[in-house]
Amino acid sequence: MKAVRPEIALLEQNGITALALPRITDPSVIPLWFGEGDEATPEFIREAAKQSLDNGETFYVHTRGLESLRDEVRAYLGKLYQVDLSPERVSIPGSTMLGINISAQMALSTGDHGLIVSPHWPNIENVFQVTGAEVGIVRQRQTDAGWQLTAEEIIAAAKPNTRCIFVNSPCNPTGWVMPREDQEQLLGFCRDNNILLIADEVYHRLVYRGEAAPSFVEIARPDDPVVVVSGFSKSWAMTGWRIGWVVAPEEQARHWAILGECFNTGATVFVQRGAEVALREGESTVAELRDLYRQGRTIVMDMLSDHPLFELSEPEGAFYTFVKVKGVSSSWDYASGLLAEEDVGVAPGYTFGPENDSYIRICFAQSHERLREGLARMIRYTERHANE
């Protein structure tokens, strides 16, 4: 491909959008493929953004985000995790995915090694590849007690030239939650070896025991090489708003301002106003959505866990189940056939990293009626093709 770096020319579209885009607007499809529900963003958040527009807030803002929103993030995390964060550590670059992009660009370049805890959201691998770095994978294990991975296993997968480690907890797609003791061990390793740890905690409120997942925010020193990336998409039903935050080392503040300007100029101002209100007034929304997702998780487990053609573990967090379909060797073929014959969209497992081609990901954030119908169709399709 002319005038395109090899690292970009070789990139492939992730398997979810490749499957979904041709029928993304088709109302006959039950969409269990994307990481969102069918509830619109609550009205009080939408009204805050509308009011901002009516107030004429359509100009440039600070490239690290509105000071008022950064203060709201600090207050929110302070209350949730009992931490007192310096204002220099919090930035609002735009979407959570943009925060991950900037973090990887800070740490990785050609000749480096970046390590990803897997199964993983497929765009993470593309983000690492764009830097020119070698990409390594360390995979969680599916056990009778659920998906598991220890800090020792992650550390053992590192190399002398590892400059960045990516961990997503709670995990998309498995629902694995990293325990505090493993967080402490991994952070200590990164501290001792000058490795940037990118901690994707966008599902931090979607846990089914307690109010929040253990966070690296609670244990990271102001100068530790860790960027905690989070946002509003999942817990406040704001997927289309593209707004998130990062908590980074104090000494990176200037770099977040510079790269924020290069990548995005600054997060959209009226979106930031909606985000402020979400943090300030949205705890009931978080609780209601988590309860909705908890019930969705129960529906999935009730319908699939005892079925002989499916193997799955109850997720500790997030709103997905990563399901092994017995006899399936091509998750793309399975997902394509299910979509064509039953109008149900699921995410093919191969796109979440190696050794996952017998799996599919199901998002259980949809309304319960649609979820039940989608699962019933999936069971019917699987039984119909079980001997192929």
C-alpha positions, 0 to 999 in steps of 0.5 A: 500500500503506497504512502502507508507504514507497514504497521498500519497497512497490515492492520485488520478490522476487528471481527465485531465491526466486520460482522456488524457493519453491513447490518448495523441499522437492521431493526430485525437483528437482536444486537448482542455483539456490541458493548452497550445496552438499549437504554438511552443516556438518562435525561438529566445528562442529556439536558446538561449537554443541551443547556451547555449548547444553549449557553453557547459553549462551542469554543476551544477548551483546555486540552486536558479537559475542563477544570471543573470536570477534572475536579468532579473526577477527582471528587468521584474517585476520592469518594469511591476509593478514598484517595486524594489525587493531585489535579495534575494527575487527571486529564480528559483527552476525549474517549477512553479509547483515545486515552489508551492510544495516547498512553501507548504512544508515550511508551512504545516504539519500534524495537520495544515489546508491549504485553497484553493480557488476553482475551482482550478488546481487539482494538488494543492490539491494533493500538500497540501495533501502530507504534511499531512495537512487538506485541505479546499476549498472556492469556487468562485460563478458563477454570472451574472457578472462572477465568483466572490469571496471576501477576506471576504469569503476567510477569513471566511473559514480560521480556527485557525490552517490555516497555508497556503492559495492558490490563483490563479489569473487569475484563472485556470479554471474560468478566475477570477481575484482578485481585488487589494482591496481584495488582500490587505485585504487578505494579511493583514489577512495573515500578522496578523495571520502568514499564508503563502499566495501562490499566483499563478500568472502564467497567470499574462499577460493573461488578456483582459484589461490592460497589467497585472493582479494585483499582490501581488508583488506590495503590499507585504513587504519584510518580508510578508508571501507571495510567488508569484509563476509565470513562462514562460509556458503560456505567452511565449508558454514554457509549456514543458520547466518547468521553473518558478520563485518565489518572496518570503520573504527575510528571506526564501532565504536560505530555497529556496536554500536548498529545491531547492537542495533537490527537483531539484538540480537546474533548467536546465541551458540551459532552464534558458538561454532561459528564460532570452531571453524570458524576455529580448526580448519577449514582442512582443511574449506576446502581439501576444499570448494574442491577439490570445487567446483574439480571441479564447475567442471571438470564444467560447463566440460566439459559446456557450454563446447563446446556451440553453444547455451551461452556461458560463461566459466570463473570465477576464483572463487566456485562459479557459472557465469553462462551465456548461453543462445543464443536465450533472451530471457526467463530467467524463462521458460527457468528455469520451463520447465526446472523444470517439464519436467526438475525442474532448478532454475537461477537466472534471469539477469534477477534479477542486474541489467539486460542479463542476461535471456539468462543463467542462473546455475548453482551447481556446489557440488552433489555431482558425480553430481547436477550431471552429471545436472542439466546433462544434463537442462538440455542436453536441455531446451535442445536440445528447445526450441532452435528456439522 
